[in-house]
C-alpha cells in the first residue's frame, strides 16, 4: 500500500492514494465527470507557464467533486505534478509502461465512489497495442486510455490528431473497433476527450454511424455552441467545441458546462476550458 504522502512510482505508475473520503461506495447514482486538456508544459507560455497554472487547475477540477477526470496532453513529469495535487483521486495507469518523450491522456477517478476493475491504452494506429506507434499521417503518436469500473461503466479518454480530418477519421475507426472488442453489452459508455474538431465535422458523423446510441449531452440539453479552446485569450461566445463528452443512454445528463473561471491573478488553468458534466446513472433496460 502506498502512503497518503507519496506518489507511487513503482512500474512507472503516477497513482496517488489517499485516505477514502466522500460518498460511500456502492450507493453512487450520480456521476460527475470532467474532460480537461491541461496544455503541455511550454516554458514560452509567459505568465501561463505550467508552474503558474497547476495549483489553480487542480483546485478548479476538485471543486466539482468529480468521480472521473479525463486529462489530455502532458508528459509524465507534468502528469505526476497534477496527480500529486488531485487529492483523493487515483490515476488508472497500472497497465502503463511510460515513455518520457510521449504525451498521454489520463483517467483519474475517485476510489470512494468508483471501483477500478481494469484499464489499458489503445494506440490509434495500425498497431494499437504498440506503445508510441502512429499511422495515417498523424503528427504525433495518439492514443486513448480506458478504465472499466465495477459500477458497470466503461470510461474512454481520447486525444485525436490536430492536423487532418482524414487522420482523425482513421484514428476514430481504430478507436471504435478496439472499444467494441472491449465493451460489455450492458455497460454504460462514457467517452471524453479532445477531438480537435467541431461536432458538426466528420468525426462526430462517423461516431453517430458506428455508435448510433451515443448521445451528446451538450446538444441534448440545448446548449449553444461555443469554442472550448481559447488560447489563453478573452472568452468568446462563438465557434464550436473541440472538447466533448459523449455517453450512452444509461447516463442521463443533469447539466454540462464549460468552466471559464480564472485565478485571482487572472490565470486560466489551461488554454482549453474544462468541460464539466453531471449524470444520473440509470439501470440498463
N, C-alpha and C positions, 0 to 999 in steps of 0.2 A: 504494500500500500504506500502510495506517495504522500508525503506530508502535505498539510494545507499551506505550508510556507514556501514550497519549492515547485518549480516546473519539472516534469518528468522528461528527461532526455533519453531514456532507455530506448534503443532501437529507433532513435530519431523522433520519438513522439514529442509533441508540444502540449499534451493534455495537462491542464491544471485541475487538480482535485481539491475540493474544499468540503467543509462540513455541510451536510444537507440542510437546506433551509427553503421555506416556501410551502407550496401546496403539497398535500400528501399524495404519495404515489397511488395510482390506480383509481383516483377519483377525478382525474382531469377530463373535462368535457369541452373545454375551450383550448384553443391553440393560438398562441401569439408568436408571430414569425417576422423576421426582418431579412431583407436582402440588401447588402451594402457593399458596393465597390469601394474599397478603402484607399485607393490610389497608391501606387507603388512609392517607395521611399526615394524621392527625387531631390537631391541637395539643392538644385537650382529653383525650387519652388518658393524661395524667399520666405515670407512670413508664414506660408502654408507648408513649410517643411514638416516632415513626419514628427519630429520631436515636439513641434508646437501643436500638433493636431491630436496625438494619440490619446491623451487623457480625456479630452472632450469627446472624442469619438467613442471611447469606451463608456463614458457616463451617459452619453445620449442613447447608446444601444441598450444599456442596462435599465435606463429609466422606463422603458416599455415593458419591463418584466417579461422578457422573451422566453419562450420554450425552445425556439430554434433561431439561430443567427447564421445566415449564409454570407460569407465574405468572398469577394473576388479580388484578384491581384495580390501582390505581396509575396516576397521570397521568405524563406524560412526565418531569418532573424526578425523581420518585421512581424511575422505571424506569431513568433514566440513572444514578442513585445506586447501584442494586443491580447494574446491568451492570458498573460500574467495579469492584465488589467480587467479581464472579464470575469470578475469574482463570482463564483457559484456556477460557472459554465464549464463544460468539458468539450474538448475537440475530438471528433470522431476520426482519429488518424492512426490508430494502432496498426492498420493494414499497410501503412505507407513507408517506403524507403525514400527518404528525402534526397533530392538533388539540389544543392545550394544555388545553382545557376537558374533554376526554374521558378516561375510563379505558380501558385496553387490556389484554387478555390478551397475553402474550408467550411465544414459544418460544425458549429458549436451547438450544444444542447444543454438543457437544464436537467441534471440527473435526478432531481426530486420530482419531476413531472413526466419524464420520459426514460425508458429503459432501453439502452442500445443493445441490439442483438448482433448486428454485423455491419461492416462498412467496406467500402472499396473505392477505387479510382477507375475511370474509363477514359482512355486517351482517344481523342476524336480524330482518328486516323485510320489507315488501312490495317494497323496493328494495334487494336485497342488495349491489349494487355501489356504493351511495351512502353515503359515509362520514358517520357521525353520524345516519343515518336510524333511526327506531324506530316500531313499529306494535304492534297487538294489545293496547294498554293498558299497555305496558311503562313502568315509572317512568323508565328511563334508556335511552339507546342501548346495545344489547347486540350483541356480535359473537363470532365465533370467528376464530382465526387458524390457518393451516395451513402445513405445510412438507413438501415431498417430498424424500426423500433417495435418493442413488444406491444405497443398500443395500436398496432395494425396500420402503421404509417410508413411509407417509403418516401424519404426526402432526397431530392436530387438538386445539386447546385452546379450550375454550368456557366462557363465563360466562353463565348464564341469569338471567332476571328473578327478583327476590326477593319479589315481592308476590302473584303469582297463578299457580296451577297451569295455568289455561287459557292464560294468556300463555306460560308455559313450553312447553306442548304445541305452540302455534302456532310459536313460535321453533324448536322441535325439528324440526318438519316442514320449515321452511326449511333448517335445518342438513342434514338427510338429503338433501333434494332437491339442494342445491348440492354436497355432498360426493359424491353418486352421479355427478354430472356430471364430477367431478374424478378420482375413484379409478380406477386401473387394476385389472383383474381379478386380477392376480397379486400385488398389493401387500398387505403387512401393514398393517392399520389400527390405529392407536394413538389412542384418544380419551380425553382427560384434561380435567378441569375442575371448576368449582364449579357444580353443577346445582341448588343451592338447594332440593332436596327429597330425601327418602329413596329408596333403591332399591325400596321397596315402594309407591311412589306412581306416578301415571300416566305420567310421562316415561319411566321405565325400561320400563314395559309397552309404550309406543309404540315405543321403540327395539328391543325384542325382536320386535315385529311387523314393523317395517320392515327391520331388520337381524337376522334370526334367528340368524346365526352369531356375533353379538357376545357375548363371554364376560366375566363379572365375576370377576376372579381372587380377589377377597376372598371371594366365596361359593364359588368353585371349590376354594379351599384350606381351607374350613371355618372361616373366622374369625368370631368372634362380632360381631354388630352393636354399634356404639357411636358416639357422636357425634364428628364431626370438627370441629365448631365449639364452642369452649369459652368464647369471650368473655372471655379473659384470666382465667378463674376456675380453680379446682382441677379436676384430671382427674375425669371422670365415666365410669362403666362401663355406662351405659345410653344410650338414644337410637339414632339411626341416622346413617349417613354422608350428608352432602350433597356431599362431595368424592369423585369416583370416578375410577378408571382402568379402561377397558374396551378389550378387544383382540379381534382375530380369532385363529383357531387356529394361525396360523404363529408366534405369540408365546406360548410355553409358560411359564407362571408358575413361578418358583422360590420367591419369597417376596413378601409385601406386608405393610406395617405402617404405623401412624401413629407418627411421631417426636414423642414428648412431652417431649423434653429442654428444660430451661431453662438460661439462662446462670448462671454463678456468682453473679450478682447477683439471680437469681430472675426474670429477664426471659424471657418467651416470645417467640419470633421473630415470631409473629402471633397473631391470635385464632382461627385455624384451625390444626390440626396438619398439618404437611406429610405427604403420603401418598407413601410410597416403595415401589418395586417393582423386582424384577429378573426378567428374562425370558431364555429361550433362544430365539434366532431360528432357526426351522426352515425348511427348504426347502418351498415350496408344492408340493402334490401335482400 
